[in-house]
């Protein structure tokens, strides 16, 4: 069975179209924060996610994943950026700290994905150290189930990834906005494809874990691009009704 057919079979009619007007025009792109001593832990995974978004929603994303220096003006060319890694990294420069602070306070969004698969990782310690510099006084805290990211596209009930390290996302709030979301479960590893199939096995594994991971990844992407517009109860009720009718993950 082809990879394309497999992916369609997994999601099938569960996928819901997001109105094009929710995003706007022209196509929007994602940037990967490029740090000199932090190689891309999941090369190609962001391109896989963009392909999922383009195929299954009305969003028109740019197919290109840009490598972005966090200290550069190019940071502001992207509505959302991703930091993924599986090891410790050196403190980012003061200019990068200032640039990221302005980016996040002016509407940018950062998604962080720990690919290490362990609880006390060097990557996690490095992330917390630098986020404390970027947004001082705004600590990462668990994201409650009433957050818009859990219903920005699918109704998400479990926080999965390649491996289950934490049962929740973490986030940083600026008022009622969440400009930073953090997953400890190697979410990008769960959606990365390879020749003829998926690139990585899941632990503990199973089709549901893969499906929930893909749903969460799409939710993060849609949340990054649409903000909190689906907090409105009308949207929540509509999503619930559609999911129940289509036989997917009812409450």
The 8 nearest C-alpha neighbors of each residue, nearest first, counted from 0:
[[1, 4, 5, 2, 3, 195, 196, 6],
 [2, 0, 4, 3, 5, 195, 196, 6],
 [1, 3, 5, 4, 196, 195, 6, 0],
 [4, 2, 6, 1, 5, 7, 0, 8],
 [3, 5, 7, 1, 6, 2, 8, 0],
 [6, 4, 2, 8, 3, 7, 1, 9],
 [7, 5, 9, 3, 8, 4, 2, 10],
 [6, 8, 11, 4, 10, 5, 9, 3],
 [9, 7, 11, 5, 6, 10, 4, 3],
 [10, 8, 6, 7, 11, 5, 210, 206],
 [11, 9, 7, 8, 13, 14, 12, 6],
 [12, 10, 8, 7, 13, 9, 14, 6],
 [11, 13, 14, 10, 245, 15, 7, 8],
 [14, 12, 11, 10, 247, 245, 15, 242],
 [15, 13, 12, 10, 55, 11, 16, 153],
 [14, 16, 13, 17, 56, 152, 55, 153],
 [17, 15, 56, 57, 18, 14, 55, 152],
 [16, 18, 57, 56, 19, 15, 58, 21],
 [19, 17, 20, 21, 57, 16, 58, 22],
 [18, 20, 57, 21, 22, 58, 17, 23],
 [21, 19, 23, 22, 18, 24, 17, 57],
 [22, 20, 19, 18, 23, 225, 17, 58],
 [23, 21, 20, 19, 225, 58, 224, 24],
 [24, 22, 20, 21, 19, 25, 26, 58],
 [25, 23, 26, 22, 27, 59, 20, 19],
 [24, 26, 27, 23, 59, 60, 61, 22],
 [27, 25, 60, 59, 61, 24, 28, 23],
 [26, 28, 60, 61, 25, 59, 29, 77],
 [29, 27, 61, 60, 77, 26, 30, 63],
 [30, 28, 79, 80, 64, 77, 65, 31],
 [29, 31, 80, 65, 64, 66, 67, 77],
 [32, 30, 81, 66, 80, 67, 33, 65],
 [31, 33, 67, 82, 81, 68, 69, 66],
 [32, 34, 68, 67, 66, 31, 35, 69],
 [35, 33, 37, 36, 32, 68, 38, 91],
 [34, 36, 37, 33, 38, 88, 89, 68],
 [35, 37, 34, 88, 38, 89, 87, 33],
 [38, 36, 34, 35, 88, 39, 84, 86],
 [39, 37, 40, 36, 84, 34, 35, 33],
 [38, 40, 41, 42, 84, 37, 83, 33],
 [39, 41, 84, 38, 85, 42, 83, 114],
 [40, 42, 39, 44, 188, 43, 187, 191],
 [43, 41, 39, 44, 40, 45, 191, 46],
 [42, 44, 46, 45, 41, 47, 191, 192],
 [45, 43, 191, 47, 46, 41, 42, 187],
 [46, 44, 48, 47, 43, 49, 64, 187],
 [45, 47, 49, 43, 44, 48, 50, 64],
 [48, 46, 44, 50, 45, 49, 191, 51],
 [47, 49, 45, 51, 50, 46, 52, 44],
 [50, 48, 52, 46, 51, 47, 53, 45],
 [49, 51, 47, 53, 48, 52, 54, 46],
 [52, 50, 48, 54, 49, 53, 55, 47],
 [53, 51, 49, 50, 55, 54, 56, 48],
 [52, 54, 50, 51, 55, 56, 59, 58],
 [55, 53, 51, 52, 50, 56, 57, 49],
 [54, 56, 52, 53, 51, 14, 16, 57],
 [57, 55, 16, 58, 17, 52, 53, 54],
 [56, 58, 19, 17, 18, 16, 59, 53],
 [59, 57, 56, 19, 60, 53, 22, 52],
 [58, 60, 26, 53, 57, 61, 27, 25],
 [61, 59, 27, 26, 28, 58, 62, 53],
 [60, 62, 28, 26, 27, 63, 59, 29],
 [63, 61, 60, 49, 64, 46, 28, 50],
 [62, 64, 61, 65, 28, 46, 29, 60],
 [65, 63, 30, 29, 46, 62, 66, 31],
 [64, 66, 30, 67, 31, 63, 29, 28],
 [67, 65, 31, 33, 30, 32, 64, 68],
 [68, 66, 32, 33, 31, 30, 65, 69],
 [67, 69, 71, 70, 33, 32, 66, 74],
 [70, 68, 95, 71, 67, 74, 32, 99],
 [71, 69, 95, 68, 94, 98, 72, 96],
 [72, 70, 73, 68, 69, 74, 67, 98],
 [71, 73, 74, 75, 70, 76, 98, 69],
 [74, 72, 71, 75, 76, 67, 68, 77],
 [75, 73, 72, 76, 71, 67, 77, 69],
 [74, 76, 73, 77, 72, 102, 78, 107],
 [75, 77, 73, 74, 78, 72, 28, 30],
 [76, 78, 79, 75, 29, 28, 74, 30],
 [79, 77, 107, 108, 76, 224, 29, 80],
 [80, 78, 108, 77, 29, 109, 107, 223],
 [79, 81, 30, 109, 31, 29, 108, 110],
 [80, 82, 110, 31, 109, 111, 32, 30],
 [81, 83, 111, 32, 31, 112, 110, 84],
 [84, 82, 112, 111, 113, 40, 81, 114],
 [85, 83, 40, 114, 113, 86, 39, 122],
 [84, 86, 115, 114, 122, 113, 40, 87],
 [87, 85, 122, 121, 84, 88, 115, 120],
 [86, 88, 121, 122, 125, 89, 124, 85],
 [89, 87, 36, 37, 125, 86, 90, 122],
 [88, 90, 91, 87, 36, 125, 37, 34],
 [91, 89, 92, 129, 88, 125, 128, 93],
 [90, 92, 95, 89, 93, 96, 129, 34],
 [93, 91, 95, 94, 96, 90, 70, 97],
 [92, 94, 96, 95, 97, 91, 70, 98],
 [93, 95, 97, 92, 96, 70, 98, 91],
 [94, 96, 70, 98, 69, 92, 93, 97],
 [97, 95, 93, 133, 99, 94, 98, 100],
 [98, 96, 100, 94, 95, 99, 93, 101],
 [97, 99, 95, 101, 100, 96, 70, 94],
 [98, 100, 102, 96, 101, 97, 95, 103],
 [101, 99, 97, 133, 103, 98, 102, 104],
 [100, 102, 104, 98, 99, 103, 105, 97],
 [103, 101, 99, 107, 105, 100, 104, 98],
 [104, 102, 107, 100, 105, 106, 101, 178],
 [103, 105, 101, 102, 106, 100, 107, 173],
 [104, 106, 102, 103, 101, 107, 100, 108],
 [107, 105, 103, 104, 102, 108, 178, 78],
 [108, 106, 103, 102, 78, 79, 105, 178],
 [107, 109, 79, 178, 179, 103, 223, 80],
 [110, 108, 179, 80, 81, 79, 178, 111],
 [109, 111, 81, 180, 181, 179, 82, 80],
 [110, 112, 181, 82, 81, 83, 182, 180],
 [111, 113, 83, 182, 185, 181, 183, 114],
 [114, 112, 183, 185, 115, 84, 83, 85],
 [113, 115, 185, 85, 84, 116, 112, 83],
 [116, 114, 85, 117, 113, 120, 86, 185],
 [115, 117, 114, 162, 184, 164, 185, 118],
 [118, 116, 115, 120, 119, 164, 183, 114],
 [117, 119, 120, 164, 116, 183, 165, 123],
 [120, 118, 117, 121, 123, 124, 122, 116],
 [121, 119, 123, 122, 118, 117, 124, 115],
 [120, 122, 87, 124, 86, 123, 125, 119],
 [123, 121, 87, 86, 125, 120, 124, 85],
 [124, 122, 126, 120, 125, 121, 127, 113],
 [123, 125, 121, 127, 122, 126, 128, 120],
 [124, 126, 122, 128, 123, 127, 87, 88],
 [127, 125, 123, 129, 128, 124, 130, 122],
 [128, 126, 130, 124, 129, 125, 131, 123],
 [127, 129, 125, 131, 126, 130, 124, 132],
 [128, 130, 132, 131, 126, 127, 133, 125],
 [129, 131, 133, 127, 132, 128, 134, 126],
 [132, 130, 135, 129, 128, 134, 133, 127],
 [133, 131, 129, 130, 135, 134, 96, 128],
 [132, 134, 130, 96, 100, 131, 135, 129],
 [135, 133, 131, 132, 137, 130, 100, 136],
 [136, 134, 131, 132, 137, 133, 130, 138],
 [135, 137, 138, 134, 131, 132, 133, 139],
 [138, 136, 135, 134, 171, 139, 172, 131],
 [137, 139, 171, 136, 140, 131, 135, 134],
 [138, 140, 171, 170, 169, 137, 141, 127],
 [139, 141, 169, 170, 138, 142, 171, 168],
 [142, 140, 169, 168, 143, 167, 170, 139],
 [143, 141, 169, 168, 170, 140, 167, 144],
 [144, 142, 145, 146, 141, 167, 168, 169],
 [143, 145, 146, 142, 149, 156, 147, 148],
 [146, 144, 143, 147, 149, 142, 148, 150],
 [145, 147, 144, 148, 143, 149, 142, 150],
 [146, 148, 149, 150, 230, 151, 227, 229],
 [149, 147, 151, 150, 146, 222, 218, 219],
 [148, 150, 155, 147, 154, 146, 151, 218],
 [151, 149, 154, 153, 152, 148, 147, 155],
 [150, 152, 148, 218, 222, 147, 229, 149],
 [153, 151, 218, 150, 221, 154, 217, 15],
 [154, 152, 150, 155, 214, 151, 218, 149],
 [153, 155, 150, 149, 156, 152, 238, 239],
 [156, 154, 149, 153, 157, 150, 215, 214],
 [155, 157, 154, 158, 149, 211, 248, 144],
 [158, 156, 155, 159, 211, 166, 167, 215],
 [159, 157, 166, 167, 156, 160, 168, 215],
 [158, 160, 212, 157, 163, 208, 211, 184],
 [161, 159, 186, 184, 212, 189, 185, 162],
 [160, 162, 189, 201, 185, 188, 186, 184],
 [163, 161, 202, 184, 160, 201, 116, 164],
 [164, 162, 184, 165, 159, 160, 161, 166],
 [163, 165, 184, 183, 118, 162, 116, 117],
 [164, 166, 167, 163, 183, 184, 168, 158],
 [167, 165, 158, 164, 163, 157, 168, 159],
 [168, 166, 165, 158, 141, 169, 142, 182],
 [167, 169, 182, 142, 181, 141, 170, 180],
 [170, 168, 141, 181, 142, 140, 180, 139],
 [169, 171, 180, 139, 179, 140, 142, 181],
 [170, 172, 139, 179, 177, 138, 137, 178],
 [173, 171, 177, 176, 174, 175, 170, 178],
 [172, 174, 176, 175, 177, 171, 178, 104],
 [173, 175, 176, 172, 177, 171, 178, 137],
 [174, 176, 173, 172, 177, 227, 178, 171],
 [177, 175, 173, 174, 172, 178, 227, 226],
 [176, 178, 172, 179, 171, 173, 170, 175],
 [177, 179, 108, 103, 176, 109, 107, 171],
 [180, 178, 109, 171, 170, 177, 110, 108],
 [181, 179, 170, 110, 169, 111, 109, 168],
 [180, 182, 111, 169, 168, 110, 112, 170],
 [183, 181, 112, 168, 184, 111, 113, 169],
 [182, 184, 113, 164, 185, 165, 112, 181],
 [183, 185, 160, 162, 163, 164, 186, 182],
 [186, 184, 114, 160, 188, 161, 113, 187],
 [185, 187, 160, 189, 188, 184, 161, 212],
 [186, 188, 189, 190, 185, 44, 191, 41],
 [189, 187, 185, 191, 186, 161, 190, 41],
 [188, 190, 161, 160, 186, 187, 191, 212],
 [189, 191, 187, 188, 213, 192, 44, 186],
 [192, 190, 44, 188, 198, 189, 187, 197],
 [193, 191, 197, 198, 196, 190, 47, 194],
 [192, 194, 198, 197, 196, 195, 191, 199],
 [195, 193, 196, 192, 198, 197, 2, 1],
 [196, 194, 193, 2, 1, 197, 192, 198],
 [197, 195, 193, 2, 194, 192, 198, 1],
 [196, 198, 192, 193, 199, 191, 195, 190],
 [197, 199, 193, 192, 191, 196, 200, 194],
 [200, 198, 197, 201, 188, 189, 191, 161],
 [199, 201, 202, 161, 198, 204, 197, 189],
 [200, 202, 204, 161, 203, 162, 199, 189],
 [203, 201, 204, 162, 161, 200, 163, 205],
 [202, 204, 201, 162, 205, 163, 208, 161],
 [205, 203, 202, 201, 208, 206, 200, 209],
 [204, 206, 208, 207, 209, 203, 201, 202],
 [205, 207, 209, 208, 210, 204, 9, 211],
 [206, 208, 210, 209, 205, 211, 204, 212],
 [207, 209, 211, 206, 205, 210, 212, 204],
 [210, 208, 212, 206, 207, 211, 213, 189],
 [209, 211, 207, 213, 212, 208, 206, 214],
 [210, 212, 214, 208, 213, 209, 207, 215],
 [213, 211, 159, 209, 160, 215, 210, 214],
 [214, 212, 216, 210, 215, 211, 190, 217],
 [213, 215, 211, 217, 212, 216, 218, 210],
 [214, 216, 218, 212, 213, 217, 211, 219],
 [217, 215, 213, 219, 218, 214, 212, 220],
 [218, 216, 220, 214, 219, 215, 221, 213],
 [219, 217, 215, 221, 152, 151, 216, 220],
 [218, 220, 222, 216, 217, 221, 223, 148],
 [221, 219, 217, 223, 218, 222, 216, 224],
 [222, 220, 224, 218, 223, 219, 225, 151],
 [221, 223, 219, 226, 225, 224, 220, 151],
 [224, 222, 220, 221, 225, 226, 219, 79],
 [225, 223, 221, 222, 226, 220, 22, 78],
 [226, 224, 222, 221, 223, 22, 21, 227],
 [227, 225, 222, 228, 223, 224, 221, 229],
 [226, 228, 229, 230, 147, 225, 222, 151],
 [229, 227, 230, 226, 225, 231, 147, 151],
 [230, 228, 231, 227, 234, 151, 147, 235],
 [231, 229, 228, 147, 227, 232, 234, 235],
 [230, 232, 229, 233, 234, 228, 235, 227],
 [231, 233, 235, 234, 236, 230, 229, 237],
 [234, 232, 236, 231, 235, 237, 229, 230],
 [233, 235, 237, 232, 236, 229, 231, 238],
 [234, 236, 232, 238, 237, 233, 239, 231],
 [237, 235, 239, 233, 238, 234, 232, 240],
 [238, 236, 234, 240, 239, 235, 233, 241],
 [237, 239, 241, 235, 240, 236, 242, 234],
 [240, 238, 236, 242, 237, 241, 243, 235],
 [239, 241, 237, 243, 238, 242, 244, 236],
 [242, 240, 244, 238, 243, 239, 245, 237],
 [241, 243, 247, 245, 239, 244, 240, 238],
 [244, 242, 246, 240, 249, 245, 241, 247],
 [245, 243, 241, 242, 246, 240, 247, 239],
 [244, 246, 242, 243, 247, 241, 13, 12],
 [247, 245, 243, 244, 242, 248, 249, 13],
 [246, 248, 242, 245, 249, 243, 13, 244],
 [249, 247, 250, 246, 242, 243, 154, 156],
 [250, 248, 243, 247, 242, 246, 239, 154],
 [249, 248, 239, 243, 156, 154, 247, 242]]
